Amino acid sequence: MKAANLGVLFLIELGALAAAGYWGFTRDVAVPLAWLLGLGAPAVLIALWALFGSQKATYKTRGAVRVGFELLWFGAGVAALVLAGAYGWAIAFAAVCAVSKTLAVNWGQ
């Protein structure tokens, strides 16, 4: 179960990026701007993860700061789905994130 949860943790990281891209590409704007948003939103999340979230992060976060960062980071994925009108997916993504992150904390992952 612990190994499976590590896989789920990785997949929800990718899911947040996909949600941000989906939000950008589904905006009702000119095509070049949609491409900019669709590629730029995940790029911003990747940069934030590299700086604060990854194992090799430039600025390591721990404790309450880490919890806050992850709430904002994964919350951005949920918010992107809500803003794109994918309410069911947003609820499902939020539920999977909550369960997986809770298990990770309990299991010390």
C-alpha positions in Angstrom: 0.0 0.0 0.0 2.8 2.4 0.8 4.5 1.9 -2.6 1.1 2.4 -4.3 0.6 5.6 -2.4 4.0 6.9 -3.6 2.8 6.3 -7.2 -0.4 8.1 -6.4 1.6 11.1 -5.0 3.5 11.3 -8.2 0.4 11.1 -10.3 -1.4 13.9 -8.3 1.7 16.1 -8.9 1.3 15.5 -12.6 -2.5 15.9 -12.3 -2.0 19.4 -10.8 0.1 20.3 -13.8 -2.4 18.8 -16.3 -5.2 20.7 -14.6 -3.3 24.0 -14.9 -2.7 23.3 -18.6 -6.3 22.3 -19.2 -7.4 25.6 -17.6 -5.2 27.6 -19.9 -6.1 25.8 -23.1 -9.8 26.1 -22.4 -9.9 29.9 -21.9 -12.1 31.7 -24.3 -9.3 33.9 -25.6 -7.3 34.3 -28.8 -5.4 31.2 -29.7 -1.9 32.5 -29.0 -3.0 33.6 -25.5 -4.6 30.3 -24.9 -1.3 28.6 -25.8 0.6 31.0 -23.5 -1.8 30.2 -20.6 -1.9 26.5 -21.4 1.9 26.2 -21.3 2.7 29.0 -18.9 0.5 27.9 -16.0 2.1 24.5 -15.7 5.5 26.1 -16.1 4.9 28.4 -13.1 3.8 25.4 -11.0 6.9 23.4 -12.2 9.2 26.4 -11.1 7.5 26.6 -7.7 7.8 22.8 -7.2 11.5 23.0 -8.2 12.1 25.8 -5.7 10.0 24.7 -2.8 8.5 21.2 -3.2 10.9 18.7 -4.7 13.4 16.5 -2.9 16.2 18.6 -4.4 14.4 22.0 -3.8 16.5 25.1 -3.6 14.5 26.3 -0.6 13.5 23.3 1.5 10.1 23.6 3.2 9.3 21.7 6.4 6.4 21.5 8.9 3.6 24.0 8.7 5.3 25.8 5.8 5.4 22.6 3.8 1.8 21.9 4.5 0.9 25.4 3.4 2.9 25.2 0.2 1.3 21.9 -0.7 -2.2 23.2 0.0 -1.6 26.1 -2.3 0.1 24.0 -5.0 -2.4 21.2 -5.1 -5.2 23.7 -4.5 -4.1 25.5 -7.6 -4.8 22.2 -9.5 -8.3 22.0 -8.0 -8.9 25.7 -8.6 -7.9 25.3 -12.2 -10.4 22.6 -12.7 -13.1 24.6 -11.1 -12.3 27.6 -13.2 -12.3 25.5 -16.3 -15.8 24.3 -15.4 -14.8 20.7 -14.6 -16.5 20.5 -11.2 -16.7 16.8 -11.0 -13.0 16.4 -11.8 -12.2 19.1 -9.3 -14.0 17.3 -6.5 -12.4 13.9 -7.4 -8.9 15.4 -7.6 -9.4 17.2 -4.3 -10.5 13.9 -2.7 -7.6 11.9 -4.1 -5.2 14.6 -3.0 -6.6 14.7 0.5 -6.6 10.9 1.0 -3.1 10.4 -0.5 -1.5 13.2 1.4 -3.1 12.1 4.6 -1.8 8.6 4.1 1.6 10.0 3.3 1.8 11.9 6.5 0.6 8.9 8.5 3.2 6.7 6.8 6.0 9.2 6.9 6.4 9.4 3.2 
